[in-house]
Amino acid sequence: MNSSTDTKRLFILFFTISVSLLLIVLLTIGTVNAFENATEYKFVKKWGGAGSGDGQFLRPHDLDFNKEETVLYIVDRDGSRIQAFDKDGKFLFKFGEDGTGDGQMHIPYGIDVDKEGNIWLADRANDRVQEFDSKGKFILKFGNVNGVPSAEEGKFDNPRHVAVSKDLKYVYVADSKNNRISQFDTKGNYIKSIGQLGNKSGDFNLPTTIEIDSKGNFFVNERGNERIQKFDSNWKPILMWGAKGSGDNQFCHMEHIALDKYDNVYVTDPQSDPGCSQQPRVLKFDNEGKFITKWGSFGKGDGQFQDPEHLAVDSEGNVYISDRKRDDIQKFSPISETGEQSVNMSNTKISTKIETPKETNTNVLLDIAPKPSNTTKKIDTKAWDNLMQQKQNK
């Protein structure tokens, strides 16, 4: 009798554990799919406000997490400092002050937190890059020694962003007004420059952000050309998309980009130039430049934007967006793949209805590229160059 009872108990226990594990797997898969292919985002919370106190901002700019996502570093541009928060906006600490000395900054702009937790800063008005440890202690600097813009190799004219390679060997700097990407080792020794002013594939016109995906490919967005370019790990052009306008694959005064863990590309697009929609938004694309979704409108309400600047995406798919006119950070979460949902936060109803992506040309090159069957897609970048030349001759 005891043996039979024990057997039944073991069977019930085994069955319960198996069902529980199956439910966990199914829920995990559902969550992952919703995040990777999400087309709707809801406003979750905001923090900040204009001021120089802890947790306040004077034109917040770039933001990035440490590897563990326990600290979100946010550049307070006109406050000449970097502030650290947790995921829910709780202020942790700050470092930096205005100036030209080591650890000081003047118009700090873009940052990248490497896998060891060190913070790399594009110190724009000082025309240099600085490295800090995870608590803000100064480590090194390189670039211009006198803060005067320079076109000389290894120096900068308004550097706007920095990216560190996954293997911690190289640092890449978006040298915006020199219209190039400059490569250094992590000791600050200059190696080479990539690109030149122009609109052909591999050229740049005011590059503002560099991001590196999980495969080592580079993404660079350019405000001057209103486009995003993708390069392989050796900086060979792969594809590009974008043009000036208000369509789903167009940008107007585009600011910056960020990647999620699936290598989807997110873009802050203020739409602020004359002739554009004047409805600021965030757009999401896949790794090949295919439009997925967009959200946002102009206003001061929760979930609206006035001048969205930089953004970061955590491992759960939450999107954090700085707004330099609202002087705040807003956090959005993915909620579903399709349909319509309204979210009530702080007595404000926000419609998150997203238009179904239209079958549009997501990449100018796709229409003129060869389309071999059952092979990896190759992009004929010469076709783009010829197209640009034809436009110039009109």
C-alpha positions as CSV (number, residue, x, y, z in Angstrom):
1,M,0.0,0.0,0.0
2,N,2.8,2.4,0.9
3,S,4.7,1.6,-2.3
4,S,1.6,2.3,-4.4
5,T,0.9,5.6,-2.6
6,D,4.5,6.7,-3.0
7,T,4.3,5.9,-6.7
8,K,1.2,7.9,-7.2
9,R,2.7,10.9,-5.3
10,L,5.8,10.7,-7.4
11,F,3.7,10.6,-10.6
12,I,1.7,13.7,-9.5
13,L,4.8,15.5,-8.5
14,F,6.5,14.7,-11.9
15,F,3.3,15.7,-13.8
16,T,3.0,19.0,-11.9
17,I,6.7,19.9,-12.5
18,S,6.4,19.0,-16.2
19,V,3.3,21.1,-16.8
20,S,4.9,24.0,-14.9
21,L,8.1,23.9,-17.0
22,L,6.0,23.7,-20.2
23,L,4.0,26.8,-19.2
24,I,7.3,28.6,-18.4
25,V,8.7,27.7,-21.8
26,L,5.5,28.8,-23.6
27,L,5.3,32.0,-21.7
28,T,9.0,32.8,-22.4
29,I,8.6,32.1,-26.1
30,G,5.5,34.3,-26.3
31,T,7.4,37.1,-24.5
32,V,10.4,36.8,-26.8
33,N,8.3,36.9,-30.0
34,A,6.3,39.8,-28.7
35,F,9.5,41.7,-28.1
36,E,11.3,40.9,-31.3
37,N,8.3,41.6,-33.6
38,A,6.4,44.0,-31.4
39,T,4.5,46.7,-33.3
40,E,2.9,48.5,-30.4
41,Y,4.5,50.3,-27.4
42,K,2.9,51.8,-24.4
43,F,4.1,54.6,-22.2
44,V,5.2,53.3,-18.8
45,K,6.7,56.2,-16.9
46,K,8.9,59.4,-17.1
47,W,11.4,61.2,-14.9
48,G,13.4,64.3,-15.0
49,G,12.4,67.9,-15.6
50,A,14.3,71.1,-16.2
51,G,16.9,71.9,-13.6
52,S,20.4,71.3,-12.2
53,G,19.4,69.2,-9.2
54,D,19.9,65.5,-8.9
55,G,17.6,63.7,-11.4
56,Q,16.9,66.8,-13.4
57,F,18.2,67.7,-16.8
58,L,19.3,70.5,-19.0
59,R,18.9,69.0,-22.5
60,P,19.4,65.3,-21.9
61,H,21.2,63.5,-24.7
62,D,22.7,60.0,-25.0
63,L,21.9,57.1,-22.6
64,D,23.3,53.6,-22.2
65,F,23.1,50.7,-19.8
66,N,25.9,48.7,-18.2
67,K,26.1,45.0,-19.1
68,E,24.0,44.0,-16.1
69,E,21.4,46.7,-16.8
70,T,21.6,47.8,-13.2
71,V,22.8,51.3,-14.1
72,L,21.5,53.6,-16.9
73,Y,23.9,56.4,-17.6
74,I,22.4,59.5,-19.1
75,V,24.3,62.5,-20.6
76,D,23.0,65.8,-19.2
77,R,24.4,67.9,-22.0
78,D,24.0,71.5,-20.8
79,G,24.5,70.4,-17.3
80,S,28.0,69.2,-18.3
81,R,27.6,65.9,-16.4
82,I,26.6,62.3,-16.6
83,Q,23.9,61.0,-14.2
84,A,23.3,57.4,-13.3
85,F,19.8,55.9,-12.6
86,D,18.3,52.4,-12.2
87,K,15.7,51.1,-14.7
88,D,12.8,52.9,-12.9
89,G,14.5,56.3,-12.9
90,K,15.8,56.2,-9.4
91,F,18.8,58.6,-9.2
92,L,22.0,56.8,-8.1
93,F,25.0,59.2,-8.6
94,K,26.5,61.7,-11.0
95,F,29.9,62.9,-12.2
96,G,31.4,65.6,-14.3
97,E,31.4,69.4,-14.5
98,D,31.9,72.0,-17.1
99,G,35.5,72.6,-18.2
100,T,38.5,71.4,-20.2
101,G,40.4,69.5,-17.5
102,D,40.6,65.7,-17.1
103,G,37.1,64.4,-16.2
104,Q,35.5,67.8,-17.0
105,M,33.3,68.1,-20.1
106,H,31.9,70.8,-22.4
107,I,28.8,69.8,-24.3
108,P,29.1,66.1,-23.6
109,Y,27.1,64.2,-26.2
110,G,27.3,60.5,-27.0
111,I,28.4,57.6,-24.8
112,D,29.0,53.9,-25.0
113,V,29.4,51.6,-22.0
114,D,31.8,48.7,-22.8
115,K,31.4,45.2,-21.5
116,E,33.7,45.9,-18.5
117,G,31.5,48.8,-17.4
118,N,33.8,51.6,-18.5
119,I,32.1,54.7,-20.0
120,W,33.4,56.3,-23.2
121,L,32.2,59.8,-23.9
122,A,32.2,62.0,-27.0
123,D,33.1,65.3,-25.4
124,R,31.8,67.4,-28.3
125,A,32.8,71.0,-27.6
126,N,36.2,69.9,-26.3
127,D,36.7,67.8,-29.5
128,R,37.9,64.8,-27.6
129,V,37.0,61.4,-26.2
130,Q,37.2,60.5,-22.5
131,E,37.0,57.2,-20.7
132,F,35.7,56.8,-17.2
133,D,35.3,53.8,-14.9
134,S,31.8,52.7,-13.8
135,K,31.8,55.2,-10.9
136,G,32.9,58.1,-13.1
137,K,36.6,58.2,-12.3
138,F,38.7,59.6,-15.2
139,I,40.9,57.1,-17.0
140,L,42.1,58.6,-20.2
141,K,41.5,61.1,-23.1
142,F,42.4,61.4,-26.7
143,G,41.8,63.8,-29.6
144,N,42.4,67.5,-29.6
145,V,44.5,68.9,-26.8
146,N,43.4,72.5,-27.1
147,G,39.6,72.1,-27.8
148,V,40.0,73.7,-31.2
149,P,38.2,71.8,-34.1
150,S,40.7,70.2,-36.5
151,A,40.5,68.1,-39.7
152,E,43.9,66.6,-39.0
153,E,43.9,62.8,-38.9
154,G,43.4,61.6,-35.3
155,K,41.7,64.8,-34.3
156,F,38.1,65.9,-34.3
157,D,35.6,68.5,-35.3
158,N,32.4,68.0,-33.2
159,P,32.6,64.3,-32.4
160,R,29.0,63.2,-31.6
161,H,29.2,59.5,-30.7
162,V,31.6,56.7,-29.8
163,A,31.3,52.9,-30.0
164,V,33.7,50.3,-28.5
165,S,34.2,46.9,-30.2
166,K,32.9,43.8,-28.5
167,D,36.5,42.5,-28.0
168,L,37.6,45.8,-26.4
169,K,40.3,46.3,-29.1
170,Y,39.0,49.4,-30.9
171,V,37.1,52.6,-30.4
172,Y,35.1,54.2,-33.2
173,V,34.2,57.9,-33.2
174,A,31.6,59.7,-35.3
175,D,33.7,62.7,-36.2
176,S,30.6,64.6,-37.5
177,K,31.8,67.8,-39.1
178,N,34.8,66.0,-40.7
179,N,32.3,63.6,-42.2
180,R,34.2,60.4,-41.2
181,I,34.5,57.6,-38.7
182,S,37.8,57.6,-36.9
183,Q,39.2,54.3,-35.5
184,F,41.5,54.2,-32.5
185,D,42.7,51.4,-30.2
186,T,41.5,51.4,-26.6
187,K,44.7,53.2,-25.5
188,G,43.7,56.2,-27.7
189,N,46.2,55.5,-30.5
190,Y,44.9,56.6,-33.9
191,I,44.6,53.9,-36.5
192,K,42.6,55.1,-39.5
193,S,39.6,57.0,-40.8
194,I,36.6,55.6,-42.8
195,G,34.6,57.7,-45.3
196,Q,34.5,61.2,-46.7
197,L,31.9,63.8,-47.4
198,G,29.4,62.7,-50.0
199,N,26.2,60.8,-50.7
200,K,27.6,57.7,-52.3
201,S,27.7,54.4,-50.5
202,G,30.4,54.5,-47.8
203,D,30.4,58.4,-47.8
204,F,29.0,60.4,-44.9
205,N,27.3,63.7,-44.4
206,L,27.2,64.6,-40.7
207,P,27.3,61.1,-39.2
208,T,25.8,61.2,-35.7
209,T,25.7,57.7,-34.3
210,I,27.7,54.4,-34.6
211,E,26.2,51.1,-33.4
212,I,27.6,47.6,-33.6
213,D,25.3,44.6,-33.9
214,S,25.7,41.1,-32.5
215,K,27.5,40.0,-35.7
216,G,30.0,42.8,-35.7
217,N,28.3,44.8,-38.4
218,F,28.3,48.6,-38.1
219,F,25.3,51.0,-38.4
220,V,25.8,54.7,-39.0
221,N,23.1,57.3,-39.4
222,E,23.7,60.6,-41.1
223,R,21.6,63.7,-40.6
224,G,23.0,65.3,-43.8
225,N,21.9,62.4,-46.0
226,E,18.9,61.5,-43.8
227,R,19.8,57.8,-44.1
228,I,21.2,54.8,-42.3
229,Q,24.1,52.8,-43.7
230,K,25.0,49.2,-42.7
231,F,28.6,48.0,-43.0
232,D,30.3,44.7,-42.4
233,S,33.0,44.3,-39.8
234,N,35.6,45.5,-42.3
235,W,33.5,48.6,-43.1
236,K,32.4,47.3,-46.5
237,P,29.0,48.8,-47.4
238,I,26.2,46.3,-47.2
239,L,23.0,48.3,-47.5
240,M,21.4,51.7,-46.8
241,W,17.9,53.1,-46.4
242,G,16.2,56.5,-45.9
243,A,15.6,59.8,-47.6
244,K,14.2,63.1,-46.5
245,G,10.5,63.1,-45.8
246,S,7.8,61.9,-43.5
247,G,7.1,58.4,-44.9
248,D,7.7,55.2,-43.0
249,N,11.2,54.8,-44.5
250,Q,12.1,58.5,-44.5
251,F,13.5,60.9,-41.9
252,C,13.5,64.6,-41.2
253,H,16.3,66.0,-39.0
254,M,17.0,62.4,-37.8
255,E,18.8,62.3,-34.5
256,H,20.1,59.0,-33.3
257,I,19.8,55.2,-33.5
258,A,20.0,52.3,-31.1
259,L,19.8,48.5,-31.5
260,D,18.0,45.9,-29.4
261,K,19.4,42.4,-28.7
262,Y,17.8,41.1,-31.9
263,D,19.6,43.8,-33.8
264,N,16.5,45.7,-34.7
265,V,17.2,49.4,-35.4
266,Y,15.3,52.2,-33.5
267,V,15.5,55.8,-34.7
268,T,14.5,59.1,-33.1
269,D,13.0,61.3,-35.9
270,P,11.9,64.8,-34.7
271,Q,10.4,65.7,-38.2
272,S,11.2,69.3,-37.3
273,D,12.5,70.7,-40.6
274,P,10.3,72.9,-42.8
275,G,8.0,70.9,-45.0
276,C,8.0,67.8,-42.8
277,S,5.2,66.5,-40.6
278,Q,6.2,68.3,-37.4
279,Q,5.1,65.1,-35.6
280,P,8.1,63.7,-33.8
281,R,8.3,60.0,-33.6
282,V,10.3,56.8,-33.0
283,L,10.7,54.3,-35.9
284,K,11.7,50.6,-35.6
285,F,13.3,48.6,-38.4
286,D,14.7,45.1,-38.7
287,N,18.4,44.5,-39.3
288,E,17.9,44.7,-43.1
289,G,16.1,48.0,-43.0
290,K,12.5,46.7,-43.3
291,F,10.0,49.0,-41.5
292,I,8.3,47.4,-38.5
293,T,6.5,50.2,-36.6
294,K,6.4,53.7,-35.4
295,W,4.9,55.7,-32.5
296,G,4.7,59.2,-31.2
297,S,3.2,62.7,-31.8
298,F,4.0,66.3,-30.8
299,G,3.0,67.4,-27.4
300,K,3.7,67.6,-23.7
301,G,1.5,64.7,-22.6
302,D,2.7,61.2,-21.5
303,G,3.9,59.3,-24.5
304,Q,4.3,62.4,-26.7
305,F,7.5,64.1,-27.8
306,Q,8.8,67.6,-28.5
307,D,12.3,66.9,-29.6
308,P,13.3,63.2,-29.1
309,E,17.1,63.0,-29.0
310,H,18.7,59.7,-28.0
311,L,17.4,56.3,-27.0
312,A,18.4,53.0,-25.5
313,V,16.7,49.5,-25.5
314,D,17.1,47.1,-22.6
315,S,17.1,43.2,-22.8
316,E,13.3,43.2,-22.1
317,G,12.5,45.4,-25.1
318,N,11.8,48.6,-23.1
319,V,12.7,51.7,-24.9
320,Y,14.1,54.7,-23.1
321,I,14.0,58.1,-24.9
322,S,15.5,61.4,-24.0
323,D,13.8,64.6,-25.0
324,R,15.9,67.7,-25.0
325,K,13.0,70.1,-25.0
326,R,10.9,68.3,-22.4
327,D,14.1,67.7,-20.3
328,D,13.0,64.3,-19.4
329,I,13.3,60.6,-20.1
330,Q,10.3,58.5,-21.1
331,K,10.1,54.7,-20.9
332,F,8.0,52.6,-23.3
333,S,7.3,48.9,-23.2
334,P,6.2,46.5,-26.1
335,I,2.7,45.3,-25.5
336,S,1.6,43.2,-28.6
337,E,2.4,42.4,-32.2
338,T,-0.9,43.5,-33.7
339,G,-4.1,45.3,-32.9
340,E,-5.1,48.3,-30.9
341,Q,-4.8,49.0,-27.2
342,S,-5.3,52.1,-25.1
343,V,-3.2,52.8,-22.0
344,N,-4.3,55.0,-19.1
345,M,-1.4,56.5,-17.2
346,S,-1.6,59.5,-15.0
347,N,-5.2,60.1,-16.1
348,T,-4.0,60.4,-19.7
349,K,-5.3,58.1,-22.4
350,I,-2.8,57.3,-25.0
351,S,-3.8,55.5,-28.2
352,T,-1.2,53.0,-29.3
353,K,-2.8,52.1,-32.6
354,I,-0.1,51.5,-35.1
355,E,-0.6,51.5,-38.8
356,T,0.0,48.1,-40.5
357,P,3.3,48.4,-42.3
358,K,2.8,49.0,-46.0
359,E,4.6,47.2,-48.7
360,T,7.1,50.0,-49.5
361,N,10.6,50.2,-50.6
362,T,12.6,49.9,-47.4
363,N,15.9,50.1,-49.1
364,V,16.6,52.0,-52.3
365,L,19.2,49.4,-53.2
366,L,16.7,46.5,-53.0
367,D,15.0,47.4,-56.2
368,I,18.3,47.6,-58.2
369,A,20.1,44.8,-56.5
370,P,20.4,41.3,-58.1
371,K,18.0,38.8,-56.6
372,P,19.6,35.3,-56.8
373,S,17.3,32.6,-55.5
374,N,18.1,30.7,-52.4
375,T,21.2,32.7,-51.7
376,T,22.3,35.4,-49.3
377,K,21.2,38.8,-50.6
378,K,24.0,40.9,-52.0
379,I,23.7,44.7,-52.4
380,D,25.1,46.3,-55.6
381,T,26.3,49.6,-54.0
382,K,27.6,50.8,-57.4
383,A,24.0,51.0,-58.5
384,W,23.3,53.4,-55.7
385,D,26.2,55.6,-56.8
386,N,25.0,55.7,-60.3
387,L,21.5,56.6,-59.1
388,M,22.9,59.5,-57.1
389,Q,24.9,60.7,-60.1
390,Q,21.8,60.7,-62.2
391,K,19.9,62.8,-59.6
392,Q,22.8,65.3,-59.5
393,N,22.7,65.7,-63.3
394,K,19.0,66.4,-63.4
